[in-house]
Amino acid sequence: MKFAETMKAKAMQLQKRLVLPEGTEPRTVAAARRIVDERLASKVTLIGEPEKVEKTAKEAKVSLEGITIVDPQVSDLRKQFANEYFQLRKHKGMTEEEAYELIANELRFGAMMVRLGIADAMVAGAENTTGNVLLASFQIIKTKPGIKSASSCFVMATDKKDLGAGGSFIFSDCATIPEPTAEQLAEIAEASAESCKTYLGAEPVVALLSYSTKGSAKGPLVDKVTTALSLLKEKRPDIQADGELQLDAAIIESVGKSKAPGSTVAGKANVLIFPDLQAGNIGYKLVQRLAGAEAYGPILQGFAKPVSDLSRGCSIEDIVVTSAITLAQAGA
């Protein structure tokens, strides 16, 4: 079964509640219809003025039957949400009046629905920038306890069944943190290990990648990776992780035995942690374009509750699959 179908099956089984803040965006409205029809969620909420949502649906020839529409401007929840937002942001100088005005923004309103348990997951980004989606999520949903920086991962599904988790890998971070510190790399690795369990259904074997394997080269870039490993092992000794490892030593058993003979990770890794965003972004696109791998993501990780960001060039199917992935995360 393909990864997308696996996630849809999981979402169908869990029956969680989804909020789509971009309720007047045509692809989002069409995706909401398919999510309801495919029974991927117990409830789907579109945020927006009902007249505008209905106009979008009519133009897209989509029925809104079984879909909930919420208008933040007139919602009974606005006052409660504004008070919660004020409590979260008053240390930054926000007033109650500002909170009441700002919470009417669709992204913030959707994020607050997730924070307060009215929805289980949020998916946005078809018309909003990644920065806007992340800002609303950071301010309202916030990160998991013990995690300071949210990150992202890609699920890479290849036809190399003898590698990774039956040919699949978690690649991270390929979309969020440009130059992670050692502390952030450790957090990325921790979050990615959880993503491996959630999305691949496999026990994580984490490799922190570098251009060096176990001291074959030296320098500050290598030091950052080894420091990250130390921090990860100190915080989460239960996670099977090693570094610094070159890519071939991490995933090819014969190379791993040769370059890192004492490592329990070398040659067996299913979670690959890239040292920075340039390496991660280039790496996943190389595997996608040259090896023909399926790339699913970026999937946000490290947030207290599930939220996903879409590419503004996404298709209806992309929104449906991303929603299934996010709903599956809600059951983790």
N, C-alpha and C positions, 0 to 999 in steps of 0.2 A: 504494500500500500504506500502511495506517495505521501510525503510529509504533509502536504496540504490536506489530503483526505484524512490522514490520521488526526490532525488538529480539529477538523470539522467533526469527526466522530466523537472526539473527546468533549468538544463544546456541546454537541447534541446531548451527550450523556449528562453533563454537569448542569445544563439549563440555568445559566447565570444571567444577570441583567446588564444590558449594554446601553451606553449613552453615546450618541454621535452628535457632537455640538454643531457641526456644520450642516444644519437642517435645511438650508436653502441652496445647497450645492448639488447639482443634478446627479453626479455619479454616486454621491453619498445617499441620496434618496433612493436611487435604484438599488444600491447595495443593501439598504435597510429592508427593501421589499424581499430581496433574495434571502437575507438572513432570517426573516420571519418565515418565508416559504420553506426554507431548508431546516427550520426548527433548530437553529444554532444557539438561540437564546430564549429564555423564558419571557423576556420583555425587551423591546427595542424602543428607545426614546430619541426623537429628533428634537433639537433645540432651535427655536426660531419663531418669528411671528407666524401664526397659523395661516394667514392669508398668503404670505410669501412662500411658505412650505407647500401649501396646496397648489399654488400657481406653478412652482417648480415641478411638482409631481404630475400635474396635468400636462405640462409641456413635454415631460419625459414619458408620458403615457404609463404612469405607475400608479397603482392603487395604494392608498394609505391605510387600508383596512388592517387592523391588528397592530398598528404602529401608534405609539403615544407621542403627542406633540406638546412641548412645554415652551411657553413664552416667558423668559426671565423677567421682562418688564412688569408683567401682571401676575406672576406666580405667587401663590400663597407662601411659598418657601423663601421668597426673596428677603424678607426681614430676618428670618432665622439664619440664612446663609450670610447676609451682610454682617450680622453680629459675630458669627464665627470667623469671618474674614477679618473683621476689625480686631478681634482677639489675637489672631495670627500675626497681624501687621502693625499693631499700635506701637510696638517698640521701634518701628521704622518711621514713626511720626504720622501714620495714617489716622484720619479722623473717622468717626462713625458715618458722617455724611459722605465722605469719599468712598468708604467701604460699600455703602448702599448703592452709589452710582456705579462703581467698578464691578460689582458682583453681577451686574446685568449683562456683562460681556459673556458671550456664549461659551468660550473656553473655560473661563473661571467658574461659570455656573455648572458646567459639566464636571469639572474637577471637584467642585464642592459636593456634587451628588455622589461621587465616588468616595470622597473623604468621609462623608456622613453615612455611608452604607445604603444610600437610596438607589445607587447603581453599583455594580461590581467591577466594571471595566469601562474605560474610555478610549476611543479611537478618533484621531483628528489629524489634520495636516493636508487634506486635499486642496484647501485654499489658504490655509494659514502656514506661515513659515515654521520651520523646526524651532527657531528661537522663541516664537510665541507659544507654541505647544509646551516646550520645556519650561518656560517661565511660569505659566499657569500651574504646571505640575509641581515644580519646585516650591512655589509659594503656598500651595494649598494641599496637595497630596503628600508632599515631602518624601524624603528618603527613608529607607528602613532603619530601625535602630542600629547604631554601630556602623552605618554607611554614610559617609559625608558626600560622596559624589556619585550621582547616577551615571550610568554608561549605557552602551548598546552592544548587541551581538547580532551576528548573522548565523542562521542555520544553513550550512552548506551540504547539500546532498549530492554525492558523487556516485559513479558506477564502480568505484574501487572497493568492493565489498569486504576485502581483506584488511582495509585500513579504517582507523577511527572506530566509530560505533556502527558497524555494518556499512561503511562507506560515508557516513555522515559525521560532521564536525560542528563544533561551536567556534566561530571566529570572533575575536573581540580585542580591542574596541575599534570598530571600523567607521564610526560615524559621529562620535560625540566629543571626546576629550582630545584636543590636538597634541599636547605634549604632557602626558601624565607624569606626575611625580612618582617616586617609588611607592609612596603610601597609596596613591590612586591606582597604580598598577596592581597592588595587592588587593584593593577593593574590587577592581575589574575582574581579577581572577576568582575572587570569592563569589561574586554575583554570577559569573559565567559558569561556575561549577553547579550552582543551583539551576541555571538555565539548561544545562546538560541533562539534569534529572527530569526537569519539566518537559522539555521538548524532544529529547532523544530517548528518554526512558532508560538511560544508561548511567552507570556509576562513573562520575567524572574522573578522567585522568588528564591532569592539567600540565601543559608545557608552557613555560615563560620563554618566549623566543628571543634570539639575539643573532648577531653575526658570529658569535663565539659559542663553543661548547666546552663547558667545564674548564675554563681557564685557557683555552687555545688562543685567545686574544685578550688584551687588557685595555682598559680605558674607562672613562666616566659613563659611557653608554652601557657597558657591560656591568659596571658597578651598580647602576640603577636597577638592573634586572635582578641581580643577586640580592640586593637589599630588599627588593619587593618580595622575593621568595622567603627571605628570613621573616619579614613582617607577616606574611601569609601563614607560615608554619607556626609562628608564635600565637596568632589569633585563632587559626583554624587547623590544628594538627590533624584533624580527621580527614582533611582534603588531601588526596594523593596528588602531589605536585612536585615539579622539579624545574630547574633552570640554572644557569642559562643554557639553552639548547638551540642549536641550529635546526632549521625546519626538517631537513632530512633525518637528522638524529632523533627528532621528536616523533616522526610517524613511520619511518622505515626500520623494521626490526633489525636487519643485518647491520645497518649503519649505526643504530642506537647501541648495539652490542659492541661495535668497534670503537665508537667515539666516547661513549659513556657507559662502560661495562657494569658499573655498580648501581646504575639508575633503575628504579622500578617504573619510571615513566617513559624513558627513551624507547622509541619504536612502537609505543602503545597509546600515544596521546590521542584523545578525542576532543580536547579543548585547547585551542591555540590562542595564547595571549601575545598580541603584537606589542612591540615596545613603544610605538607611537601611532598616531592617526594616519600618517602618510603610509607607513608600512602596512597597516591593517586595511586601508582603503584600496591600495594597489594590490595587496595580496588576494582579497576576496574577488576583485574584478578579474585578475589573472586566471584564477581557478574557474570563475564563471564563464569567461569568454574563450579561454584556450582549452579547458578540460570539459566544457559543456556542463558544468555543475549547475544545479538549481540553487539559487540564492534567495533565502527568505529573510527579510529584514529591511532596515534596521529594527530590531526589537529592543525597546528600552528595558533596562534592568536596574535594580537597586532602589526603585521606588517602593513606598510602603504598600501601595496598591497598584493593580495593573493599568498601565496607560501605554498607548502606542502612537508613534508619529508616522504619518504617511508621506510619501513623495508627492509633490504637487502635480506630477505627471502620472499619477497612479490610475489604474483602470478600475472598473467596477469589481472585477474579480480580485484585484489586489486588496481592495477594501474589505471584501468578504473574507478572504484568507487571513488578512491581518486581524480582523475582528475575531475570527475563530482562534487564532494564536493567543490573542489577549484574553479571551474568555477561558481558554485552557489554563492560562497562567493564574486566573482567578480561582481555579480549583487546586492550585499547587499547595 
